[in-house]
Amino acid sequence: MVRIAVDAMGGDHAPLAIVRGAEAACAEKVGEVVLVGDEKVIVPLLKARSGIEVVHTPVAVEMKESPSVALRRKRDSSVNKAFGLLKSGSVQGVVSAGNSGAAMAFAIVTLGRIPGVERPAILTIHPNVLGTRSILLDAGGTVDCRPSHLVQFAIMGNVFAKYALGVEAPRVGVLSNGEEETKGNELTRETHALLKGADLNYRGYIEGTDLYNGTADVVITDGFVGNVALKVSEGMAEAIIGLLRGKIAGSLRAKLGYLLLSGVFKALSRMVDYSEYGGAPLVGVDGVCIICHGKSNERAIKNAIIQAKGFVGKNVNERIKDAMQDYVSLTKAGKEH
């Protein structure tokens, strides 16, 4: 049975939301869950007969703490102890809603990178108008990227879309300020040139709107642009829902219309709700790691655990390793010639 370690002390609503999410996952028989954190606060929150194991550590990384400081001073933190369990083979995946920078730093140090990966990437999943899903990476892992990093993101994203989302031939695009080859900056132009020769279904430059219209299955960018795009998307979704609620509340006719279309509105709300997706896989590290939103609630944690189990069950990390090995071999052969 798949065992997932969950950082019980990470997140704005930890540890209660984390504990409840873990219990919900166990109730749905997702697998075994190991909560890592201060047992003095975790155990009293657990419901009777939950069957959840607790690995004790009193040390936690604060949400606003510097990742470099955490690396030096908090090797025994709940998030790093969870990665230690993964490294030893005691669990098959890790979920954390805590400090994402620290989680990424500890993942790299404790788990190491997949051979051939220079920089891991945070991968986010987005609904589109076709009713399918598109992925974006990097969504904030590496702010300053080189073209080789983006090529590696494309390879890892291609594998994820193919095996985790079931897209037969994922369409890969580089996020730019226009579709024309004359657009972009030095980073996108060099990446574009490299990807044209890669063994991928590469479609060239795409624009921000293409993330949601289904033009591309895999959208590649650096972590700075990707994180801005992610936050703008989250803010826009919240603003639209807020505006709709305000208009509905101010009109009897709108309230009647809402009653008729309540199913549609609920479906739309679920589509843009981050808790439905659980979290964002950190791809490129040697192990399954799901980074959750800091505001994650019980539902988000439960879905992140389900997501981690699916990542393990579909051998996505092993497939990424194989793809990166092929990439390294081809790159080496090209240099020799």
N, C-alpha and C positions, 0 to 999 in steps of 0.2 A: 504493500500500500504506500502511496505517495505521502511523504511527510514534509510539511511546510513550516519553516520557522518564521514567526511574526515578531517584529520589534514592538513590544507592548508599550514602550515608553515614548514612542515617536508620534508626533501629530498634535494639532491644536486641541483635540478632544480625547487625548490619551490620558489614562489607560482605559477608561470606561468604554468608549466607542470601539477600541481595538478588541477588548475582551468580548464584547457583545457580537462583533463581526466574526470573531473566531468561533464563538459558540454557534452562530447561525450557519457557518460553513460546516461545522461538525454535525449539526442537526440535519443538514442535507446530504450527509455522508460523502462530502467532497474528498476527505482523506483525514489523516492525522495532523493535528496542529500543535506546534510547540511555541508557547509564549515565552519571550525572553525579556526579563526586566526584574524589577524589585518585587519579590514574592510577598513582601509585607503589604503591598497595596493591590497586587494582582489577585492573590488567593481569596481575599474576602469578597471580591467582585464576582468570582466564578459561581455559577449556579451549581447546585448539587448534581452529582453524577455526570458532569460535563465530560470527564475523561481526558481533559486537556492537560498536557504536561507543562510544567513551568520550570524554566532554567533561570536560576537567580543571578542577578547582578544589580547592585544598587546604583550603578553609574549610568547616566543618560546624557545624550548630546542635546543641548538646548536648540530650539528652532533657529535662533539668530546667531548661534555660535559659529565662529570661523572654522571652516573645515581643516585648515592647517593646524589650528590650536587643538582641535579635537583629535587629530592624528597623533599629536605629540603627547597629549595628556589623558586621553580617554580610550586607550586600547581595550579596556575592559567594559566599554559601553555596551548597551543592549544591542545596538545595531551591529557592532563589530563582532560581538559574541554570536549573533545569529549567522554572520558570514563564516565564523569559525566552525560552527556546526555543519554548514554547507561544505566547507573545505574538507572536513574530516569524513564526510559521507553520511553523517547522522541524519541529515535532511536533504531534500532534493531541490529546495527553492527557498527564497527569502522574500518577505514582504515588509516594507517599511513606509510609514507616512511621515517620518521624521525629517530632519534636515537633509535635503536632497544632495547638497554639496558634500556633506560629510558622508552620506551613504555611498555616493559615487567614489569618493576618495578611499574609504575603507574597502569597498569592493575591489578596486584596482590593487590596493596593497595586499589584501588578504587572499583574494581569489586569483589575482593576476589577469592579464589580458589574453585573449585567444591569439595564438601565433598569427602574425600578419596584420593584426589590428593595432594601429598606432594610437587611436583614441576611441574609447567607447562612445556610444550615442544613446540619448534618451529618445525612445520611439513612442509617438502618440497616435491614437486611432481616432479617425473622424468620420462621421456619417456624411453622405453626399446625396444629391437630389435623385440619383439613380436607385437609391435604396441599398446601395452597397457601402463599403467602407474604404477610405483611403488612409494611408499612414504618412506621417511627417517625421523626419529625423535629419538633423539633431534638433531636439526641442529645448536645449539648454545645457547640455553636458559639456561641450567644448565651444567656448565663445570665439576664439581665434583659430580658424581652421586653415589647413593647406589643401590644395587640390587632391592630394593623395588621400586625405581624410575623407573628403566627400565621395570619392570613388569607393572607398571601403564602406561608407554608409549606404551607398547604392547597392552594393553586393549584399550586405546584411539585410537591408530593407527588402530586397528582392526575395531572399530566402524566407523572411518572415511572412511576406504577403502570399507567397506560394504555399507554404506549409501550415501556417497558423490561420490564415484567412481563406485558403483554398482557391486563390487566383491562379489560373493555369499559366498564363504568361504575363506577369505584372508589367504594366507600363510605367516606366521610370522617367521622371522629369526633374530638371534642376530649377528651383524657384528663382525667378529673376524679375526685372521690372519691365519685361516685354518678351514676346515670343521670338523676335528677330535676333539673328546671330550677332548683330551689331550692338545689341543691348548688353546689360550686365556690367560687371566689373572684372578686374583681373582674376579674381578667384573663380567666378562663374565661367569666364571664358576658357581658362586653363582646364577646369573640370569638364566643361563641355567637350573640349578637344579629346580628353582622355576617355570619356564615356562613349564617344562615337566609335571607338575601337574596341569597346568591351563587349563581352558576350552577354548582353542584356537587351531587353526590349526597350531601348532608349528612345524617347520621343523628343528630346531637346529641351529648350527653355519652356517653362510654363509660368503663368502669373498667379497671384494670390487667389483669385477667384476659382482657379482650377482645382484647388484643394477640396472644394465643395461641389463642383459640377460634374465630377467623375471623369475628367479628362485624363488624369493620371492616378495610378494605384499607389505609387511610391513617390513622395515628394522629398527632394534632397536640398538641404541648406545648411549653413553654419549655425551653431548654437545660439548666437546673438539674434540673428534674424528669426530663427525658428521659435525662440522663446517669446519674442515680441509678437509673432503671428499667433502663437498659442494664446497669449494673454488677451490680445485683441479679440480673438474668436470667443473666448470665455466671456469677456465683458459684453460683447455684442449680443450673445445669446441671452445673458441675464437681462440686458437692457430691453430686448424685444419682448421677453416674457413679462417684465415689469410694466412696460408700456401697454401691453395687451390687458393685463390685470387692471390697470388704472382706467382704461377706456371702458372695459366691461363693467366695472364697479360704478361708473358714472352714468349708465344708461340702462333703462329697463329693457329696451329693445335689444341691446347688446347682451344683457343677461339671458334673455330668451334664446338669442342666437348661440350663446355659449352652451346652453343646455342641449341644444340640438347637435352641436359640434364638440361636445366635451370629450368624446373618444379621440377625436383628431388632435385636440389640444394636449391631451394626456400623452398621446403617442409622440407628438413633437417635443414635449417636455422631456420625455425619456430619452429621445435621440440626442439631445444636447446636454444631458445630465452626466457629468463626469463620473458619478458614482455607478452608473450603469456599466462603465468600462473597467472599473476597478482601479487600474493604475497604468503606468507607463513602463514597459520593459526597458531595462538597461542592457542594450545589446553590445557585445564585444568583450564583456568580461567572461571569465571561465566559470560560469555558473548562472543559474536562473535567478534573476533579481527583478522584482517589481517595485517601482517607486510610486507611491501614492501621493495624491494631493494632500497638502498639510491640513486642509479642512475636512478630510475624509470622515464620513460617518460610518455607522455600522454596516450599511448596505455596500458602501464602497470597499470596505475591508473584506467583507465576505466575497464580493466579486473579484477582488484582487487575488484572494486565495484560490478561487476557481480558475482565474487566469493563469496563475503560476502552475497549477496542476496541469492545465492544458498545454502550456509551454513545455513542461516536462514530458507529458504523454506523447506529444508529437515530435519529440526529439529535435526541437528547433535549434537548440544550442549546438548539438552535434552536427546538424546540417550546415550551420554557419561555419563551424570548424572546417568541414569538408570544402565548402565554397572558398574560404579564405586560403586553404592549402592550395587549391587550384590556382587562385589568383597569384599567390606568391610564386608558384612554379612557373606560371606564364610570364610574370614580371621578370623573374630571374633569367628565363630563356631569352626574352626580348633583349635584355641587357647584354647577354653573351653574344648575340648576333649583331 
